[in-house]
Amino acid sequence: MTKRNVDLVGVQMDLGASKRGVNMGPAAIRYAGVCEGIEKLGYSLRDKGDLLCLPSGAGTERLRNCEQVVDINRRLYTTTLESLQNNALPLILGGDHSIAAGSISAVSKHYGKIGIIWIDAHGDWNNEESTESGNMHGMPFSAVCGWGPDQMVNFGQNPVYVDPHHCVQIGGRDIDTEERIRMKDAGVTVFPINEIDKQGMCSVIEQAIQIAGTDTVGFHLSFDIDAITPEAAPGTGTVVHSGLTVREAFLAVETISESGKMLSMDMVEVNPILDIRNKTGILASELILSALGKVVF
């Protein structure tokens, strides 16, 4: 991919999830050397620091901690849009996955027509009616595509919603029943873990790039570390057995980098409290560097 400036921002947010501690994810990924690695790759890096969530706020059983989630997404939207206007590639470190609503909203607003590659054990396609938990980290993918909850992405800026036909979910293995129906109705392409077993990651990621990158400016990569099997990535709050292998994950981001079509990236759900000697933070850092062009040879 063409080298450009990278703007890095951390989001210390864990109120979209049921388990606390993922707000320390940005520190764990930084500690693993992501900033030094980005600069070593030849990028000009601007570390914009971390966004902090409100200490308290309102919510409902169907939209837990909604006020804090919406507030931080509004501020992340502004921060991400400013980076894009300065021709930088936004790199967002989570934090729970609810923060993708703010980052992707900005990317879609700036470019007009984008795709999304969503690598995750979960669908994140719920809204306040379909959710089984009320946790808003299970809703951002649907929100940025106009399938709600709209308050996650509509800050009075006339949001530009992403066409679900340019959206791909990879690695799903814990998708709610109602969520599955909604994703099919919307037209999202889903490559669940069993399809990766059948086709292989090489075929799957090439198809994903084609879907997200054809007739669009490019795509946003949203990578939830729980997509990877928990033996390799224990430091995350919503583990699901039998996930992507480490090599499958690296093959995905390496191929994405080779495509030159990645516009922006989230790396989310690293929870240092649940980790072992920052094993997951280090893995997240290395996956980011591979997405930005680090090669084996």
N, C-alpha and C positions, 0 to 999 in steps of 0.2 A: 504494500500500500504506500501511497505517497506520504512522505514525512511532512508533518505540520506541527503546529503548537498543540500541546496537550494541557488542558485545564483540569486539574484534579480537585474534587470536593468530596469531603466525607459528610455523611448524614448520621448523626448519633440518635437514631430512632429505633425503639423497640416496642412501641405501644400499638403497632399494627399486628403484633404477634401475641401468642398466649404465654410464651416463655420470655423472661427478661434476660438481658445480657448482650443481645446482638447489637445494641448501641455502641459497644466497644469494638465492633468489627473494623471500623476504619483504622483505629490505632493498631490492631493486630496486623492488618495488611501493610500498613506503613512500616511497622517494626520489621516485617519480613523483607523489606528492601525494595518495595515497588517503585518508590521515587528515584532511588539510585539506578534501578534497572531501566526505567524509562529514559533517563538522561543518557545512560550508556548506549541506548539504541539510537541516539542522535536527535532525539526530540528536544524542543525547548519546553520545559515544564514550568507551569505556574501552579503551585499548590495554594488553593484558595481557602484552606482550613476546613473547619467543620461547622455545619449547621446544627444547632441544638433545638430540641423540641420544647414546647411549652411545658412548664412543670405541672399544670393541671388544665382540665378542660371538660367539656360536656361530650356525651355520647349516648348510645342506646344499646340495647341487647343485640340488635341487628347490625349496628355500626359502632363497635366498641372504640372509644377514644377518638371519635370522629373529628372533634375540634382540633386536637393536636395533629392528627394525620393530614387534615386539609390545610392547616396552617403551614406545616413544613413543606408540603407539596407546592403550595403557593410560592414560598420563598425559594425552593429548589428550581421551580419553573423560571423565576426571574434570574437566578444565578446562571442556569444553563443557557438561557436565551442570550445573556450578555456574552458568554463564552462563544456561542455560535456567531454572534454579530462581529466578534473579533477574529473570526476564522480559525477558532481553536476546536479541537476535538474534545468534547466533554467526557470525562471519566468519573463516574460516581461510585463511591464506596459506601455500601450500607453496613449497618442498618437493615431493617426488615424490608421485604419486597414491596410494601405499600409505597415506598419512595419512587418507584418507577413511574407512577402516575405523573409526578411533577416533571421528571426529566424527559420522558417521552413526549409529553404535551408540548414542551418547548421545542424539541427537535421537529415534531410534526408541524408546529406553527411556523417555524423558520423555513423549512424546506418545502412544505406544502403537500408532498406526496412521498411517503416513506413506507418501508416494510418493517416488520419486526421478527427477529428470531429470539424465541423465548425458551431457554434451556432450563428445565425445572422438573422436579419430581411431581409437581402439582400443576393444575390448570390455571389457577388464579383468574378464573372467568366467572366468579360469583358476583352477585349484587345483594342488596339488602333483603330481597325476597328469597333467593336461592341458597344463601349461606347457611351452613349448619352450625357455625361457631360464632359468627359475628365479627371475626378477626379480619381486619381490612387488608392484611397482606395477601389475602386470598381474592382480591378484587381488582387490582390495578390493570391487569391485561384487558379485562372487559371494559374498564372505565375509559382507557385511552382509545378504544374502538367505538365509543358511543353506546355501549351496552350497560352503562351504569356501574356504580353510583356516580352520577354526574358531578356531584360536588367535589369529587376527588380531582377533577381536571378543569372544571369550569370556574374560573376566577374572575369572570366578567370580561375576558379577553377574546370572546368568540372562538372557542377551541376548534382546531382542525383535527377531526377524528381520523384515525388510521383505518383504512379499508381492511376488514378481516381477511379478505381474499389474498392479501399480501402478508399475512401473518402465519407464522409456523411455530408450533409447540413441539419441543423435542425432549424425550426422556420421561414423559409422564407415566406414573405408575400408582398415583393416588389421586384420582379425579372423581369428585362427587358425582352422583347420579344425575342430579338436575344440572349441574355444571356441564356434564358431558353433552346433554341434550342442547343446552344453550350454545356450546361451541360448534356443534354440528349445524344448528340452525343458522349461525352467523357465517359459516363457511370457512372457519379456521382450519388449516391443514395441521393434523396432529400425527406425529411419529412417536407412539408410545414405546416403552422399553422393549416389548415383544417384537415390534416392527424393526427396531434397531438390531435385535438378535437375528431376524430373518435376512434383512438387507445388508447389514453392516453400516457402520457410521460413515464410511466414505461415500456411499450412495445416498444416504439420508441427508448429509450436510450439503452435498452438491445440489440435491433437489430443493433443499431449504433456501439456499442462496438464489437459485433460479426463481423461486416463488416470491421471495422477499425483495429481490434485486432487479426484477424485470419490470419495466414500465414504472419504475420509481427512481428517485434521486439516489437511493441507497437504503440501508436499513440500520436500525438500532439493535444492538445485541444486549439482551438482559439475561444475565447468568446467575442463577440461584445455585449456591454451592451444594444444596441438598440434592441436586441432580445426580451427584456422584455417590457411589455406594458408600455407606457410612463407615466401613472398615478403613477407607482411604480418607474420608472427610468426616471425622466424628464431631467436629465443633460446629454443630448447627442444631436448631431447635426442633425441627420437624423431620426427623430422620425416617426414611423408608428403605426397607431392605432391597437388595438386588438392583442397585442403580448402575449408572455408567461406570465403566472402568476409568482409571486415570488416563490411560492411553486413548480411549474413545473421546474423552473430554479434550485432551490436547489436540487430537486429530481434528476435532470440530473447530476449535479456535484457530489452529494453524491454517486450515482451509479457508476459513473466513478472512483471515489476514491476507492470504494469497489472492482472494477475490478483489480486494481493493474497494469494496463497497460498504464497509462499516463506517457509519457516520458518528457513532457515539456508543457508549457502553456503560452498563451497570454491573457491578459485582456485589451480591447481597447475601445476607443471612449467615455470615461468619460469626459464630458466638464463642468468644475466647473462654468463657466460663466453662463450657462443655468440651473444650478442646484438650489435646494432649501435646504439651510443649510447642504450641503454636503450629502444629502440623497442618491444620486447615487454613490458617492465615498464610502460611508459606505457599501452599498449593494455590490458593486464590491469587496471590501475587504473581506466581509463575504463569498461571493461565492468562492473566491480564497482559503480561509481557509477550506471551506467544500471540495473543490477539493483535498486539501492536507490532508484530514482526520479528520477534526473537525466533531464531531458527536453530535446529540441531546441527546442521552442517551447511 
